[in-house]
Amino acid sequence: MAAVRLHKLMPEYRGRLRLRIRAFPLEVASGEAAPRDILEQEWWLAAIQEPAAEFAPYEGDDWPSTTLPAFEAAWCAFRQGEEAGLEYDLRVRRAFFAEGRNIGRREVLLEIAEEAGLESRRFERDFSGEEPRRAVLEELREGRERYGVKGTPTLMLPDGRKLRPPIAYPRLRGRRVVGVGRLPCCGEDCLEQTRRLLEEAAAAVE
């Protein structure tokens, strides 16, 4: 949800704000890769909050056992420019949440790079090295230790001040969703609330 909204709004702030996406792989932070039993309960909540985001049931039996390769691939995409990285990042999310593709598989991430129009040889060369994994783990360490990040999405200004995106989160008991807080908005209203956050961010850095 946050990625779709930011992707749509950031062109309005060209020259005023720069969006930098940093990796925070929850499977390393919490010790568990994307849990299918929990995520499949949460997708409906995300879908009703952001109609512009695409969601569809994941019907395959090849659910990703890890999402670390997706973080590494996104890091490689950003080496080809901010716009290329943002586009790739959004396509990876869509591939998982809407298209049922296993973003833990290298070949899938290479396919998405082609679809995004990245320079394939450069992407594959970068993706084949050890640097992406080191960079992703370093961003996780910095987020946790320096900025106190505990979950995603976390929107943060350069000084470390956090902004609260308009998202309702589920309440879990064990591994079951048992409730949800009041929806702060839906559709265009969420976009407007996100725009106000970006205005706040722009005022803080100008």
Backbone as JSON Lines, residues from 0, in Angstrom:
{"i":0,"aa":"M","n":[0.83,-1.21,0.0],"ca":[0.0,0.0,0.0],"c":[0.86,1.25,0.0]}
{"i":1,"aa":"A","n":[1.8,1.32,0.92],"ca":[2.66,2.5,1.01],"c":[3.46,2.68,-0.28]}
{"i":2,"aa":"A","n":[3.96,1.59,-0.84],"ca":[4.76,1.69,-2.06],"c":[3.94,2.24,-3.22]}
{"i":3,"aa":"V","n":[2.71,1.78,-3.37],"ca":[1.85,2.25,-4.46],"c":[1.56,3.74,-4.3]}
{"i":4,"aa":"R","n":[1.24,4.16,-3.09],"ca":[0.92,5.57,-2.86],"c":[2.14,6.47,-3.11]}
{"i":5,"aa":"L","n":[3.28,6.07,-2.58],"ca":[4.48,6.89,-2.75],"c":[4.9,6.93,-4.22]}
{"i":6,"aa":"H","n":[4.79,5.81,-4.9],"ca":[5.15,5.76,-6.31],"c":[4.28,6.74,-7.12]}
{"i":7,"aa":"K","n":[3.03,6.84,-6.75],"ca":[2.12,7.72,-7.47],"c":[2.38,9.2,-7.16]}
{"i":8,"aa":"L","n":[2.73,9.5,-5.91],"ca":[2.84,10.9,-5.49],"c":[4.22,11.52,-5.68]}
{"i":9,"aa":"M","n":[5.26,10.73,-5.65],"ca":[6.6,11.31,-5.65],"c":[6.91,12.19,-6.86]}
{"i":10,"aa":"P","n":[6.37,11.91,-8.06],"ca":[6.65,12.84,-9.17],"c":[6.22,14.28,-8.88]}
{"i":11,"aa":"E","n":[5.23,14.47,-8.01],"ca":[4.8,15.82,-7.65],"c":[5.88,16.56,-6.86]}
{"i":12,"aa":"Y","n":[6.81,15.8,-6.27],"ca":[7.8,16.39,-5.37],"c":[9.21,16.36,-5.96]}
{"i":13,"aa":"R","n":[9.28,16.15,-7.26],"ca":[10.59,16.13,-7.9],"c":[11.29,17.48,-7.66]}
{"i":14,"aa":"G","n":[12.52,17.41,-7.19],"ca":[13.27,18.62,-6.87],"c":[13.08,19.09,-5.44]}
{"i":15,"aa":"R","n":[12.08,18.53,-4.74],"ca":[11.84,18.91,-3.34],"c":[12.15,17.77,-2.38]}
{"i":16,"aa":"L","n":[11.81,16.55,-2.8],"ca":[12.03,15.38,-1.96],"c":[12.68,14.27,-2.76]}
{"i":17,"aa":"R","n":[13.45,13.47,-2.08],"ca":[14.02,12.27,-2.68],"c":[13.58,11.08,-1.83]}
{"i":18,"aa":"L","n":[13.01,10.1,-2.49],"ca":[12.6,8.89,-1.78],"c":[13.71,7.86,-1.87]}
{"i":19,"aa":"R","n":[14.22,7.47,-0.72],"ca":[15.26,6.44,-0.68],"c":[14.71,5.22,0.04]}
{"i":20,"aa":"I","n":[14.63,4.12,-0.67],"ca":[14.12,2.88,-0.09],"c":[15.29,2.07,0.46]}
{"i":21,"aa":"R","n":[15.18,1.71,1.71],"ca":[16.22,0.9,2.34],"c":[15.65,-0.47,2.71]}
{"i":22,"aa":"A","n":[16.49,-1.45,2.65],"ca":[16.06,-2.83,2.92],"c":[15.87,-3.05,4.42]}
{"i":23,"aa":"F","n":[14.81,-3.78,4.76],"ca":[14.6,-4.22,6.13],"c":[13.93,-5.59,6.08]}
{"i":24,"aa":"P","n":[14.71,-6.63,5.72],"ca":[14.14,-7.98,5.57],"c":[13.66,-8.53,6.91]}
{"i":25,"aa":"L","n":[12.36,-8.68,7.05],"ca":[11.79,-9.13,8.31],"c":[12.21,-10.55,8.65]}
{"i":26,"aa":"E","n":[12.54,-11.34,7.63],"ca":[12.92,-12.73,7.94],"c":[14.23,-12.79,8.72]}
{"i":27,"aa":"V","n":[15.1,-11.79,8.51],"ca":[16.34,-11.72,9.29],"c":[16.05,-11.09,10.63]}
{"i":28,"aa":"A","n":[15.23,-10.04,10.63],"ca":[14.92,-9.33,11.86],"c":[14.13,-10.19,12.84]}
{"i":29,"aa":"S","n":[13.2,-11.0,12.3],"ca":[12.31,-11.78,13.18],"c":[12.58,-13.28,13.14]}
{"i":30,"aa":"G","n":[13.41,-13.71,12.19],"ca":[13.76,-15.12,12.12],"c":[12.8,-15.97,11.33]}
{"i":31,"aa":"E","n":[11.85,-15.33,10.58],"ca":[10.89,-16.1,9.8],"c":[10.64,-15.41,8.47]}
{"i":32,"aa":"A","n":[10.78,-16.18,7.38],"ca":[10.46,-15.64,6.06],"c":[8.96,-15.42,5.95]}
{"i":33,"aa":"A","n":[8.55,-14.66,4.93],"ca":[7.15,-14.27,4.76],"c":[6.2,-15.42,5.11]}
{"i":34,"aa":"P","n":[5.52,-15.34,6.26],"ca":[4.66,-16.46,6.7],"c":[3.36,-16.51,5.93]}
{"i":35,"aa":"R","n":[3.17,-17.56,5.16],"ca":[1.99,-17.65,4.3],"c":[0.7,-17.64,5.09]}
{"i":36,"aa":"D","n":[0.67,-18.34,6.21],"ca":[-0.58,-18.45,6.97],"c":[-1.03,-17.09,7.49]}
{"i":37,"aa":"I","n":[-0.09,-16.2,7.81],"ca":[-0.45,-14.87,8.31],"c":[-0.73,-13.92,7.16]}
{"i":38,"aa":"L","n":[0.15,-13.9,6.17],"ca":[-0.02,-12.94,5.08],"c":[-1.33,-13.16,4.31]}
{"i":39,"aa":"E","n":[-1.71,-14.41,4.11],"ca":[-2.94,-14.65,3.37],"c":[-4.17,-14.17,4.13]}
{"i":40,"aa":"Q","n":[-4.07,-14.04,5.45],"ca":[-5.16,-13.45,6.23],"c":[-5.16,-11.93,6.13]}
{"i":41,"aa":"E","n":[-4.0,-11.34,5.85],"ca":[-3.88,-9.88,5.85],"c":[-4.14,-9.24,4.5]}
{"i":42,"aa":"W","n":[-4.04,-10.02,3.42],"ca":[-4.13,-9.43,2.09],"c":[-5.46,-8.72,1.85]}
{"i":43,"aa":"W","n":[-6.56,-9.28,2.33],"ca":[-7.87,-8.65,2.11],"c":[-7.9,-7.27,2.73]}
{"i":44,"aa":"L","n":[-7.26,-7.11,3.91],"ca":[-7.25,-5.82,4.59],"c":[-6.48,-4.79,3.78]}
{"i":45,"aa":"A","n":[-5.37,-5.21,3.21],"ca":[-4.6,-4.3,2.35],"c":[-5.4,-3.94,1.1]}
{"i":46,"aa":"A","n":[-6.07,-4.91,0.54],"ca":[-6.81,-4.68,-0.72],"c":[-7.93,-3.67,-0.54]}
{"i":47,"aa":"I","n":[-8.66,-3.72,0.56],"ca":[-9.77,-2.78,0.74],"c":[-9.27,-1.39,1.11]}
{"i":48,"aa":"Q","n":[-8.05,-1.28,1.63],"ca":[-7.53,0.04,1.99],"c":[-6.95,0.78,0.8]}
{"i":49,"aa":"E","n":[-6.43,0.06,-0.18],"ca":[-5.8,0.73,-1.31],"c":[-6.23,0.08,-2.62]}
{"i":50,"aa":"P","n":[-7.32,0.59,-3.22],"ca":[-7.82,0.0,-4.46],"c":[-6.82,0.06,-5.61]}
{"i":51,"aa":"A","n":[-5.88,1.01,-5.57],"ca":[-4.92,1.12,-6.66],"c":[-3.84,0.02,-6.59]}
{"i":52,"aa":"A","n":[-3.71,-0.61,-5.45],"ca":[-2.75,-1.72,-5.31],"c":[-3.41,-3.0,-5.81]}
{"i":53,"aa":"E","n":[-2.62,-3.87,-6.4],"ca":[-3.15,-5.11,-6.95],"c":[-2.87,-6.27,-6.01]}
{"i":54,"aa":"F","n":[-3.92,-7.02,-5.7],"ca":[-3.8,-8.2,-4.86],"c":[-4.6,-9.33,-5.48]}
{"i":55,"aa":"A","n":[-4.06,-10.53,-5.39],"ca":[-4.78,-11.72,-5.84],"c":[-4.26,-12.89,-5.01]}
{"i":56,"aa":"P","n":[-5.12,-13.89,-4.77],"ca":[-4.67,-15.05,-3.99],"c":[-3.44,-15.71,-4.61]}
{"i":57,"aa":"Y","n":[-2.52,-16.11,-3.76],"ca":[-1.33,-16.83,-4.22],"c":[-1.72,-18.31,-4.3]}
{"i":58,"aa":"E","n":[-1.88,-18.81,-5.5],"ca":[-2.44,-20.14,-5.67],"c":[-1.41,-21.24,-5.86]}
{"i":59,"aa":"G","n":[-0.17,-20.86,-6.09],"ca":[0.85,-21.88,-6.34],"c":[1.33,-22.54,-5.07]}
{"i":60,"aa":"D","n":[2.05,-23.65,-5.23],"ca":[2.62,-24.35,-4.08],"c":[4.1,-24.01,-3.88]}
{"i":61,"aa":"D","n":[4.57,-22.98,-4.59],"ca":[5.97,-22.59,-4.48],"c":[6.12,-21.25,-3.76]}
{"i":62,"aa":"W","n":[5.44,-21.12,-2.65],"ca":[5.55,-19.9,-1.83],"c":[7.02,-19.65,-1.49]}
{"i":63,"aa":"P","n":[7.49,-18.41,-1.55],"ca":[8.92,-18.14,-1.3],"c":[9.37,-18.61,0.07]}
{"i":64,"aa":"S","n":[10.43,-19.36,0.11],"ca":[11.02,-19.77,1.39],"c":[11.93,-18.68,1.94]}
{"i":65,"aa":"T","n":[12.26,-17.69,1.09],"ca":[13.04,-16.53,1.5],"c":[12.7,-15.37,0.56]}
{"i":66,"aa":"T","n":[12.76,-14.16,1.09],"ca":[12.59,-12.97,0.25],"c":[13.89,-12.17,0.15]}
{"i":67,"aa":"L","n":[14.95,-12.66,0.76],"ca":[16.23,-11.95,0.69],"c":[16.69,-11.69,-0.74]}
{"i":68,"aa":"P","n":[16.56,-12.65,-1.67],"ca":[16.98,-12.35,-3.05],"c":[16.24,-11.16,-3.65]}
{"i":69,"aa":"A","n":[14.98,-10.95,-3.26],"ca":[14.23,-9.8,-3.79],"c":[14.82,-8.49,-3.29]}
{"i":70,"aa":"F","n":[15.23,-8.44,-2.04],"ca":[15.88,-7.24,-1.51],"c":[17.21,-6.99,-2.23]}
{"i":71,"aa":"E","n":[17.94,-8.07,-2.46],"ca":[19.23,-7.94,-3.15],"c":[19.03,-7.47,-4.58]}
{"i":72,"aa":"A","n":[18.01,-8.01,-5.25],"ca":[17.74,-7.62,-6.63],"c":[17.34,-6.16,-6.71]}
{"i":73,"aa":"A","n":[16.54,-5.69,-5.76],"ca":[16.14,-4.28,-5.74],"c":[17.36,-3.39,-5.55]}
{"i":74,"aa":"W","n":[18.27,-3.8,-4.69],"ca":[19.51,-3.02,-4.49],"c":[20.28,-2.91,-5.8]}
{"i":75,"aa":"C","n":[20.34,-4.01,-6.56],"ca":[21.02,-3.99,-7.86],"c":[20.3,-3.06,-8.83]}
{"i":76,"aa":"A","n":[18.98,-3.06,-8.81],"ca":[18.22,-2.2,-9.71],"c":[18.5,-0.73,-9.43]}
{"i":77,"aa":"F","n":[18.61,-0.36,-8.17],"ca":[18.88,1.03,-7.83],"c":[20.26,1.49,-8.3]}
{"i":78,"aa":"R","n":[21.15,0.57,-8.55],"ca":[22.45,0.94,-9.09],"c":[22.33,1.46,-10.53]}
{"i":79,"aa":"Q","n":[21.18,1.23,-11.15],"ca":[20.94,1.74,-12.5],"c":[20.12,3.03,-12.48]}
{"i":80,"aa":"G","n":[19.98,3.64,-11.31],"ca":[19.28,4.91,-11.2],"c":[18.07,4.81,-10.29]}
{"i":81,"aa":"E","n":[17.7,5.95,-9.7],"ca":[16.58,5.95,-8.75],"c":[15.27,5.55,-9.4]}
{"i":82,"aa":"E","n":[14.98,6.1,-10.57],"ca":[13.71,5.77,-11.23],"c":[13.65,4.29,-11.59]}
{"i":83,"aa":"A","n":[14.77,3.76,-12.07],"ca":[14.82,2.34,-12.41],"c":[14.61,1.49,-11.17]}
{"i":84,"aa":"G","n":[15.23,1.9,-10.05],"ca":[15.1,1.14,-8.81],"c":[13.68,1.18,-8.27]}
{"i":85,"aa":"L","n":[13.05,2.35,-8.3],"ca":[11.68,2.46,-7.8],"c":[10.71,1.64,-8.64]}
{"i":86,"aa":"E","n":[10.91,1.67,-9.96],"ca":[10.04,0.88,-10.84],"c":[10.23,-0.61,-10.59]}
{"i":87,"aa":"Y","n":[11.47,-1.04,-10.44],"ca":[11.73,-2.46,-10.19],"c":[11.14,-2.88,-8.85]}
{"i":88,"aa":"D","n":[11.34,-2.08,-7.83],"ca":[10.82,-2.38,-6.5],"c":[9.32,-2.59,-6.54]}
{"i":89,"aa":"L","n":[8.6,-1.7,-7.25],"ca":[7.15,-1.83,-7.33],"c":[6.75,-3.08,-8.13]}
{"i":90,"aa":"R","n":[7.49,-3.39,-9.19],"ca":[7.18,-4.57,-9.99],"c":[7.38,-5.86,-9.2]}
{"i":91,"aa":"V","n":[8.39,-5.89,-8.33],"ca":[8.62,-7.08,-7.5],"c":[7.45,-7.29,-6.55]}
{"i":92,"aa":"R","n":[6.98,-6.2,-5.95],"ca":[5.83,-6.31,-5.04],"c":[4.59,-6.81,-5.79]}
{"i":93,"aa":"R","n":[4.36,-6.25,-6.99],"ca":[3.21,-6.68,-7.78],"c":[3.33,-8.15,-8.18]}
{"i":94,"aa":"A","n":[4.55,-8.58,-8.51],"ca":[4.77,-9.97,-8.91],"c":[4.35,-10.93,-7.79]}
{"i":95,"aa":"F","n":[4.64,-10.56,-6.56],"ca":[4.32,-11.42,-5.43],"c":[2.84,-11.32,-5.04]}
{"i":96,"aa":"F","n":[2.38,-10.08,-4.8],"ca":[1.04,-9.89,-4.24],"c":[-0.07,-10.04,-5.26]}
{"i":97,"aa":"A","n":[0.2,-9.78,-6.54],"ca":[-0.87,-9.81,-7.53],"c":[-0.74,-10.93,-8.55]}
{"i":98,"aa":"E","n":[0.51,-11.36,-8.81],"ca":[0.73,-12.33,-9.89],"c":[1.12,-13.71,-9.4]}
{"i":99,"aa":"G","n":[1.29,-13.87,-8.09],"ca":[1.6,-15.19,-7.55],"c":[2.94,-15.75,-8.01]}
{"i":100,"aa":"R","n":[3.94,-14.9,-8.13],"ca":[5.26,-15.35,-8.58],"c":[6.2,-15.45,-7.39]}
{"i":101,"aa":"N","n":[7.06,-16.43,-7.43],"ca":[7.97,-16.7,-6.32],"c":[9.17,-15.76,-6.4]}
{"i":102,"aa":"I","n":[9.14,-14.67,-5.63],"ca":[10.21,-13.67,-5.68],"c":[11.43,-14.09,-4.88]}
{"i":103,"aa":"G","n":[11.45,-15.31,-4.41],"ca":[12.66,-15.85,-3.8],"c":[13.54,-16.56,-4.81]}
{"i":104,"aa":"R","n":[13.04,-16.71,-6.04],"ca":[13.78,-17.43,-7.08],"c":[14.53,-16.45,-7.97]}
{"i":105,"aa":"R","n":[15.8,-16.75,-8.18],"ca":[16.66,-15.88,-8.97],"c":[16.12,-15.66,-10.39]}
{"i":106,"aa":"E","n":[15.63,-16.73,-11.02],"ca":[15.19,-16.61,-12.4],"c":[13.97,-15.69,-12.52]}
{"i":107,"aa":"V","n":[13.11,-15.69,-11.51],"ca":[11.95,-14.8,-11.51],"c":[12.4,-13.34,-11.42]}
{"i":108,"aa":"L","n":[13.37,-13.08,-10.57],"ca":[13.87,-11.71,-10.39],"c":[14.6,-11.22,-11.63]}
{"i":109,"aa":"L","n":[15.26,-12.12,-12.34],"ca":[15.88,-11.75,-13.61],"c":[14.82,-11.44,-14.66]}
{"i":110,"aa":"E","n":[13.74,-12.2,-14.68],"ca":[12.63,-11.94,-15.6],"c":[12.04,-10.55,-15.33]}
{"i":111,"aa":"I","n":[11.86,-10.22,-14.07],"ca":[11.28,-8.92,-13.73],"c":[12.22,-7.79,-14.14]}
{"i":112,"aa":"A","n":[13.52,-8.02,-14.04],"ca":[14.48,-7.01,-14.48],"c":[14.34,-6.73,-15.97]}
{"i":113,"aa":"E","n":[14.12,-7.79,-16.74],"ca":[13.89,-7.61,-18.19],"c":[12.6,-6.85,-18.44]}
{"i":114,"aa":"E","n":[11.56,-7.24,-17.73],"ca":[10.26,-6.58,-17.89],"c":[10.33,-5.1,-17.52]}
{"i":115,"aa":"A","n":[11.2,-4.76,-16.58],"ca":[11.33,-3.37,-16.13],"c":[12.25,-2.56,-17.04]}
{"i":116,"aa":"G","n":[12.85,-3.22,-18.03],"ca":[13.71,-2.51,-18.96],"c":[15.09,-2.21,-18.43]}
{"i":117,"aa":"L","n":[15.55,-2.96,-17.42],"ca":[16.89,-2.74,-16.89],"c":[17.93,-3.28,-17.87]}
{"i":118,"aa":"E","n":[19.14,-2.8,-17.74],"ca":[20.25,-3.3,-18.55],"c":[20.6,-4.68,-18.02]}
{"i":119,"aa":"S","n":[20.23,-5.71,-18.76],"ca":[20.23,-7.07,-18.24],"c":[21.6,-7.57,-17.84]}
{"i":120,"aa":"R","n":[22.6,-7.33,-18.66],"ca":[23.93,-7.86,-18.34],"c":[24.48,-7.23,-17.08]}
{"i":121,"aa":"R","n":[24.3,-5.93,-16.96],"ca":[24.78,-5.26,-15.76],"c":[24.04,-5.76,-14.53]}
{"i":122,"aa":"F","n":[22.71,-5.9,-14.65],"ca":[21.93,-6.37,-13.52],"c":[22.38,-7.77,-13.1]}
{"i":123,"aa":"E","n":[22.54,-8.66,-14.06],"ca":[22.92,-10.03,-13.73],"c":[24.31,-10.07,-13.11]}
{"i":124,"aa":"R","n":[25.22,-9.23,-13.61],"ca":[26.56,-9.19,-13.04],"c":[26.53,-8.71,-11.59]}
{"i":125,"aa":"D","n":[25.78,-7.64,-11.34],"ca":[25.69,-7.14,-9.97],"c":[25.02,-8.16,-9.06]}
{"i":126,"aa":"F","n":[23.98,-8.8,-9.57],"ca":[23.18,-9.75,-8.79],"c":[23.97,-11.01,-8.46]}
{"i":127,"aa":"S","n":[25.01,-11.29,-9.24],"ca":[25.79,-12.51,-9.05],"c":[26.86,-12.37,-7.98]}
{"i":128,"aa":"G","n":[27.16,-11.16,-7.57],"ca":[28.22,-10.95,-6.59],"c":[27.74,-11.05,-5.16]}
{"i":129,"aa":"E","n":[28.66,-10.82,-4.23],"ca":[28.35,-10.89,-2.81],"c":[27.95,-9.54,-2.23]}
{"i":130,"aa":"E","n":[28.21,-8.47,-2.98],"ca":[27.94,-7.13,-2.46],"c":[26.48,-6.88,-2.13]}
{"i":131,"aa":"P","n":[25.52,-7.33,-2.95],"ca":[24.11,-7.06,-2.62],"c":[23.7,-7.61,-1.25]}
{"i":132,"aa":"R","n":[24.11,-8.83,-0.92],"ca":[23.75,-9.41,0.38],"c":[24.37,-8.59,1.52]}
{"i":133,"aa":"R","n":[25.64,-8.22,1.37],"ca":[26.28,-7.41,2.4],"c":[25.57,-6.07,2.58]}
{"i":134,"aa":"A","n":[25.19,-5.45,1.46],"ca":[24.54,-4.14,1.53],"c":[23.17,-4.24,2.21]}
{"i":135,"aa":"V","n":[22.41,-5.27,1.87],"ca":[21.08,-5.46,2.45],"c":[21.19,-5.68,3.96]}
{"i":136,"aa":"L","n":[22.1,-6.52,4.39],"ca":[22.25,-6.8,5.81],"c":[22.76,-5.57,6.57]}
{"i":137,"aa":"E","n":[23.58,-4.75,5.91],"ca":[24.06,-3.53,6.54],"c":[22.92,-2.53,6.7]}
{"i":138,"aa":"E","n":[22.03,-2.44,5.71],"ca":[20.9,-1.54,5.83],"c":[19.96,-2.0,6.95]}
{"i":139,"aa":"L","n":[19.79,-3.31,7.08],"ca":[18.99,-3.85,8.17],"c":[19.61,-3.48,9.51]}
{"i":140,"aa":"R","n":[20.92,-3.68,9.64],"ca":[21.62,-3.38,10.9],"c":[21.47,-1.9,11.25]}
{"i":141,"aa":"E","n":[21.68,-1.04,10.27],"ca":[21.59,0.39,10.53],"c":[20.16,0.79,10.92]}
{"i":142,"aa":"G","n":[19.18,0.23,10.22],"ca":[17.8,0.54,10.55],"c":[17.44,0.14,11.97]}
{"i":143,"aa":"R","n":[17.9,-1.03,12.37],"ca":[17.57,-1.54,13.7],"c":[18.33,-0.8,14.79]}
{"i":144,"aa":"E","n":[19.65,-0.66,14.6],"ca":[20.5,-0.16,15.68],"c":[20.54,1.37,15.74]}
{"i":145,"aa":"R","n":[20.55,2.03,14.6],"ca":[20.67,3.48,14.59],"c":[19.33,4.19,14.67]}
{"i":146,"aa":"Y","n":[18.31,3.62,13.96],"ca":[17.04,4.31,13.86],"c":[15.9,3.64,14.61]}
{"i":147,"aa":"G","n":[16.14,2.48,15.19],"ca":[15.1,1.82,15.97],"c":[13.93,1.32,15.16]}
{"i":148,"aa":"V","n":[14.17,0.95,13.92],"ca":[13.09,0.42,13.07],"c":[12.69,-0.97,13.57]}
{"i":149,"aa":"K","n":[11.39,-1.19,13.66],"ca":[10.91,-2.49,14.15],"c":[10.06,-3.22,13.12]}
{"i":150,"aa":"G","n":[9.53,-2.5,12.15],"ca":[8.67,-3.14,11.16],"c":[8.55,-2.3,9.91]}
{"i":151,"aa":"T","n":[7.76,-2.78,8.99],"ca":[7.58,-2.07,7.72],"c":[6.09,-1.88,7.45]}
{"i":152,"aa":"P","n":[5.71,-0.79,6.77],"ca":[6.6,0.27,6.3],"c":[6.93,1.26,7.41]}
{"i":153,"aa":"T","n":[8.15,1.77,7.39],"ca":[8.57,2.85,8.28],"c":[9.0,4.02,7.4]}
{"i":154,"aa":"L","n":[8.28,5.14,7.49],"ca":[8.65,6.34,6.75],"c":[9.42,7.25,7.7]}
{"i":155,"aa":"M","n":[10.57,7.72,7.25],"ca":[11.45,8.43,8.16],"c":[12.16,9.57,7.44]}
{"i":156,"aa":"L","n":[12.3,10.69,8.13],"ca":[13.04,11.83,7.62],"c":[14.53,11.62,7.84]}
{"i":157,"aa":"P","n":[15.38,12.4,7.18],"ca":[16.84,12.23,7.34],"c":[17.32,12.34,8.79]}
{"i":158,"aa":"D","n":[16.6,13.1,9.62],"ca":[17.02,13.24,11.01],"c":[16.53,12.1,11.9]}
{"i":159,"aa":"G","n":[15.87,11.12,11.3],"ca":[15.39,9.97,12.05],"c":[13.96,10.08,12.54]}
{"i":160,"aa":"R","n":[13.33,11.25,12.35],"ca":[11.94,11.41,12.78],"c":[11.03,10.57,11.9]}
{"i":161,"aa":"K","n":[10.14,9.82,12.53],"ca":[9.27,8.9,11.8],"c":[7.91,9.54,11.52]}
{"i":162,"aa":"L","n":[7.39,9.25,10.33],"ca":[6.06,9.7,9.92],"c":[5.15,8.48,9.88]}
{"i":163,"aa":"R","n":[3.92,8.66,10.31],"ca":[2.99,7.52,10.39],"c":[2.12,7.46,9.15]}
{"i":164,"aa":"P","n":[2.32,6.45,8.29],"ca":[1.47,6.33,7.1],"c":[0.06,5.92,7.49]}
{"i":165,"aa":"P","n":[-0.94,6.35,6.73],"ca":[-2.34,6.04,7.06],"c":[-2.71,4.6,6.69]}
{"i":166,"aa":"I","n":[-2.4,3.69,7.59],"ca":[-2.63,2.26,7.36],"c":[-3.23,1.65,8.62]}
{"i":167,"aa":"A","n":[-4.23,0.82,8.46],"ca":[-4.8,0.06,9.58],"c":[-4.12,-1.31,9.63]}
{"i":168,"aa":"Y","n":[-3.68,-1.69,10.81],"ca":[-2.97,-2.95,10.97],"c":[-3.85,-3.98,11.68]}
{"i":169,"aa":"P","n":[-3.67,-5.25,11.37],"ca":[-4.48,-6.28,12.04],"c":[-3.98,-6.56,13.45]}
{"i":170,"aa":"R","n":[-4.87,-7.07,14.25],"ca":[-4.49,-7.56,15.58],"c":[-4.38,-9.08,15.51]}
{"i":171,"aa":"L","n":[-3.26,-9.58,15.99],"ca":[-3.0,-11.02,15.92],"c":[-3.08,-11.64,17.3]}
{"i":172,"aa":"R","n":[-3.59,-12.85,17.33],"ca":[-3.53,-13.67,18.53],"c":[-2.93,-14.99,18.1]}
{"i":173,"aa":"G","n":[-1.73,-15.24,18.57],"ca":[-1.0,-16.38,18.02],"c":[-0.7,-16.06,16.56]}
{"i":174,"aa":"R","n":[-1.16,-16.91,15.67],"ca":[-0.94,-16.69,14.24],"c":[-2.26,-16.44,13.51]}
{"i":175,"aa":"R","n":[-3.25,-15.97,14.25],"ca":[-4.55,-15.7,13.65],"c":[-4.9,-14.23,13.78]}
{"i":176,"aa":"V","n":[-5.46,-13.67,12.71],"ca":[-5.97,-12.31,12.75],"c":[-7.32,-12.35,13.48]}
{"i":177,"aa":"V","n":[-7.42,-11.59,14.56],"ca":[-8.64,-11.61,15.36],"c":[-9.35,-10.26,15.35]}
{"i":178,"aa":"G","n":[-8.77,-9.27,14.71],"ca":[-9.41,-7.97,14.66],"c":[-8.57,-6.99,13.88]}
{"i":179,"aa":"V","n":[-9.11,-5.8,13.72],"ca":[-8.39,-4.76,13.0],"c":[-8.81,-3.42,13.56]}
{"i":180,"aa":"G","n":[-7.86,-2.5,13.61],"ca":[-8.17,-1.17,14.08],"c":[-9.03,-0.41,13.08]}
{"i":181,"aa":"R","n":[-9.5,0.75,13.48],"ca":[-10.33,1.59,12.62],"c":[-9.55,1.99,11.37]}
{"i":182,"aa":"L","n":[-10.19,1.84,10.21],"ca":[-9.53,2.24,8.97],"c":[-9.34,3.75,8.97]}
{"i":183,"aa":"P","n":[-8.12,4.25,8.79],"ca":[-7.91,5.69,8.81],"c":[-8.4,6.38,7.55]}
{"i":184,"aa":"C","n":[-8.59,5.62,6.47],"ca":[-8.98,6.22,5.2],"c":[-9.19,5.09,4.19]}
{"i":185,"aa":"C","n":[-9.61,5.47,2.98],"ca":[-9.7,4.5,1.89],"c":[-9.57,5.24,0.58]}
{"i":186,"aa":"G","n":[-8.86,4.65,-0.37],"ca":[-8.76,5.21,-1.71],"c":[-8.15,6.59,-1.75]}
{"i":187,"aa":"E","n":[-8.86,7.54,-2.4],"ca":[-8.33,8.88,-2.62],"c":[-8.02,9.61,-1.32]}
{"i":188,"aa":"D","n":[-8.79,9.33,-0.27],"ca":[-8.52,9.99,1.01],"c":[-7.16,9.56,1.56]}
{"i":189,"aa":"C","n":[-6.8,8.28,1.37],"ca":[-5.49,7.8,1.8],"c":[-4.39,8.49,1.02]}
{"i":190,"aa":"L","n":[-4.65,8.71,-0.26],"ca":[-3.66,9.4,-1.09],"c":[-3.46,10.83,-0.59]}
{"i":191,"aa":"E","n":[-4.55,11.48,-0.22],"ca":[-4.45,12.85,0.28],"c":[-3.73,12.89,1.62]}
{"i":192,"aa":"Q","n":[-3.99,11.93,2.48],"ca":[-3.29,11.88,3.76],"c":[-1.8,11.63,3.56]}
{"i":193,"aa":"T","n":[-1.47,10.79,2.59],"ca":[-0.05,10.53,2.29],"c":[0.59,11.79,1.71]}
{"i":194,"aa":"R","n":[-0.16,12.52,0.9],"ca":[0.35,13.79,0.36],"c":[0.67,14.77,1.49]}
{"i":195,"aa":"R","n":[-0.19,14.81,2.51],"ca":[0.08,15.7,3.64],"c":[1.35,15.3,4.38]}
{"i":196,"aa":"L","n":[1.62,13.99,4.47],"ca":[2.87,13.54,5.07],"c":[4.07,14.03,4.25]}
{"i":197,"aa":"L","n":[3.95,13.94,2.94],"ca":[5.05,14.39,2.08],"c":[5.24,15.9,2.17]}
{"i":198,"aa":"E","n":[4.15,16.63,2.32],"ca":[4.28,18.08,2.51],"c":[5.0,18.37,3.82]}
{"i":199,"aa":"E","n":[4.67,17.62,4.85],"ca":[5.36,17.77,6.12],"c":[6.85,17.47,5.98]}
{"i":200,"aa":"A","n":[7.14,16.41,5.24],"ca":[8.54,16.06,5.02],"c":[9.27,17.15,4.23]}
{"i":201,"aa":"A","n":[8.61,17.68,3.2],"ca":[9.23,18.72,2.38],"c":[9.5,19.96,3.21]}
{"i":202,"aa":"A","n":[8.56,20.33,4.08],"ca":[8.75,21.52,4.92],"c":[9.9,21.32,5.89]}
{"i":203,"aa":"A","n":[10.09,20.08,6.33],"ca":[11.15,19.8,7.3],"c":[12.54,19.88,6.71]}
{"i":204,"aa":"V","n":[12.65,19.59,5.41],"ca":[13.99,19.53,4.81],"c":[14.31,20.78,3.98]}
{"i":205,"aa":"E","n":[13.33,21.63,3.75],"ca":[13.58,22.82,2.93],"c":[14.14,23.96,3.78]}
